[in-house]
Amino acid sequence: MPSQRNSSGVPRGAIVVMGVSGCGKSTLAAQLAAQLGCPAFEGDAFHAAASIAKMRAGQPLDDADRWSWLDRVGTAIGAAVGKGGLAVAACSALKRAYRERLERAAGVPLRFVLLDGSRDGIAARLATRTGHYMPPSLLDSQFAALERPGADERALVLPCDRAVEDLCGDVLGWARREFYGSDLQKLKPTRAP
């Protein structure tokens, strides 16, 4: 998708932090949005009630459950980028087809950041998480569905077990190069990482 620019010359686009449940997507997306001074979207907030009930019951979502969800997330990202030029989202986006659907729905260029980790490491993180509808028993189905981004996708893969501050710094450096090429001064954090 060609780069679009708003009236100030800033490329329009979004960063989507992706990966299996419990990898730290929401934490990193919130940190990135705070640093960039842009909206952040939590993909989980866009699930239909029936999908949440299905996951609570320990049933993995299938493609049919995800298409309209991806459209809702993508539409929200696109609207935010249309207003401010940049947005960040946390969304599992496990399959290439999901990432493509999300970008089509957004209508703006997306860059993906996969927070990658071992099944055991992420399971340990999920075991300590409370108040989320996604049970740890569904982790295996998420790993089974995960298609790591290909070399032809605009994506960065980082280990999820690093400190969020370090991950944020890596993503911001990469995003500067992705959005602006060698001009690294244009995409400045609003606060020091």
N, C-alpha and C positions, 0 to 999 in steps of 0.2 A: 504494500500500500504506500503510495507516495506521501512524503512528508507534507503536512498542511501547516500553514503559518497563520497566526492571527495578525491584527493590524500592527502590533508592536514588533513583528518579526520572530516571535517566539514559536518554535514548533509546537503543535498541539499533539498530545499523546498522553499515555498513562503507563505506569509501572504496575504490573500484576504480580504479587508475591504468591507463589503456587506451591503445592505439595500435599502430602497426605495429612490427615488429621493429626494434630499434636506436634507438627514440625516447627511451629513458631510463626506461621504466616501472619496472624493478627497482630502479634507484638511488633514484628518488623514493619508491617504496613503502617501501623500507627506511628512508629518512630520516624519512618521516612516522610510521612505526611506532615508531621510536626516540624521536621527539619526543612521541608520544602514550602511550608505554609500553604498547603493545598488540601482539598478534601480527601478523606479516606473512606473507603467502602468495605464493609465486612460482608463477604459473600454469604455467610450463614444467615444473615438477616433477610435475604431474598428468597429463601426456600419456602415453598408452599407448605401449608399446615399438614397436608397429607404426607409430604416427604419427611417432615420432621417426625411425625408419628411413626412412619415406617422405620426410620433410623432408630428412634427410641425403642422400638420393638426388636431391634437387632437385625433388621433386614437391610441389606445394602441397596442403594439406589441403582437403577439401571439407566440406560441412555434416555429412555422415554421420560423418566423423572427429571432428568437434567436439562433437556433442551430449553424448556420455557424458563427455567431458573437462570441459565446462562444468558438468555435473551434479556431478562430483567436486570441482571448484573451489568451486562454490556450497555444497555440503554442508560442506566444511571451513570456509568463511567463516561459515556459519550456526552451526556447532557452537562456533566461537570466540566469536562474538557472544553466544551463549547462556551461555557461561561468564563472559565479562568485559565484555560490553556494546558492545565496539568492536573492529574489526579493519580491516586494510588488505591489499589484494591487488594484485598486478601481473598483468594478464590482458589479452590483446589486445582481446577483446570488440569485434571489428571491425564487426559488424552489429547493428542494433537488435534483431533476433530473438535474437542471442546474449546481449545485455544482459538482455533479458526472461527468457530461459531461466536465466541465471545468478542473477537475483533470485528467480525461482520456486524454484530449487534451494536457495538460501540461506534463504529463508523470512523474511528480514528486509529492511528498506529498504536499498537501495544508493545511493550517490552516485558518479558517474563523473567522472573527470578525464581528458580526452583530451590527450595530449602530441602536438601537431600540428607538422608541419614539412614542408619541401619534400623531394621525392624525392631530389634531388641532395645536399642537406645530410645526410639520414639515410643515404644510400648511402656518403657519406664516413665517417660514424661506423662503419658496419658494416665497412668496409674495414680498420679498425684493431682490430676485435674478434676475439679468439682464443678457442678452446675452446668454442664454441657450435655446436650441431648445425644451426642454421638458416643455410643459406648465403645470401650477399647476392643470389644469383640469384633468390630468392623474393620479394624486396622488391616488385617490380612486381605480383605477384599479391596481396600484402597491400594495396597501395594500391587495386587494382581492387576488392577486397572491402570496403574501408573505407566505412562509412556514418557520417558525422559525426553526433553527437547532435542531435536535433531540439530546437526551442525548448520542447517539452512534456516533455522528459526532464530529470531532475535531474542536470545535467552542467555541468562547467566546462571550457572549452577554453583551453589555454595553449600558447605557443610552446615547443617542446622545446629550443631552443638557448639558453635562459636558464640561469643558474647554479642548481644544485639547491637551494641555500639560499633563493634568491628564490622559486623555484617552491613550495617547502615553505611559506614564509610566506604566499603567495597562497592555497594550498590550505587551510591552517589557518584563515585569515580567512573564506574562503568556507564551509568546513565548519561553523564556529561559527554562521554565519547560517543555514545549511541545517538543522542539527540543533537549534538553540536559538533561532532568530529573533533578537531584539534583545539577548538575554542572552548577551553574548560572553564572560563570565567562566567559564562552566561547562566549556567544552572547552579546558582549559589544557594547553599542552605541558609535559611532565615536565622538559624542558631548554629553555633559551633557543634559538630558531632561529638 
